[in-house]
């Protein structure tokens, strides 16, 4: 067994829970080393919170990012360890 496999799969539970609870800020992406996707989620959420009050739909960005995080957190928790490793460590899939 690859030592990287064990280290990465150990992050599965933490990434899933962070995706559900803090998904809008991309915390789960940073845990998995998917920094570009994490920065996009963080930027959309923060810009929505800062600029949002000036717009018609002020919380549109943060709500969408929160839903994406929730869905991804559930996906992380329901994938098998092998599928999780293959999808997010080997293939480096950023979204869903």
C-alpha positions, 0 to 999 in steps of 0.5 A: 500500500502506498503511504500517500494513499493512507495519508490522503484517505485519512483526510476523507472524514475531515474534508467531508465534515468541513465541506458540510459545515464550512463548504462555502469558504472552500476549507475542504478543498484546501484540506485536499490540496485543491488550492485553486478551487478553494481560492475560487470558493473563498473569493466568491463567498467573501466577495458576495458578503462584502459586495452583496449588500449593494446588489439585488441578490446579496447572498447569491454567491455565498449560498451557492458556494455553501450548497456546493460545499454541502453536496461535495461533503456528502459525496466525500463521505459516501465514496469508498476510500479507493474511489475517493483516492482515485478521484481526488488524489490521482485525478485531482478532480476539483469539482464534485 
